[in-house]
Amino acid sequence: MAAADHAVTAAERLPGARLRVRVHPGSRRPGLVGRLADGSLKLAVAEPPEGGRANRAVEILLAESLLVPRARVRVVAGGGGRVKQVEIQGLAADELERRLAAALAGAERGAGARDGE
């Protein structure tokens, strides 16, 4: 899990954590995709990268996936690019990792069902 340690860090405002994500906007299949080699989370959103719509969709997707209120999830860096830093308030880094692992496991099960496995 050493690679994942670089993608989740303690937030500047405690308690909380930051997560590095790579976003695929305008996707036909929105959701959590998986982890990249550097530990970043890859995710897809249906909204286009116009007027902050994709950023809002990232915040909503992560809030729902991590089971936290939407108001506690905020894109804090990289708003204009595909690689972003997202702050999740109220979750320590280890709890964020645990919830993220559970959400990714659920996403994989859902993908298998969609693919006919």
Order of alpha helices (4+ residues) and beta strands (2+ residues): alpha-beta-beta-beta-beta-alpha-beta-beta-alpha
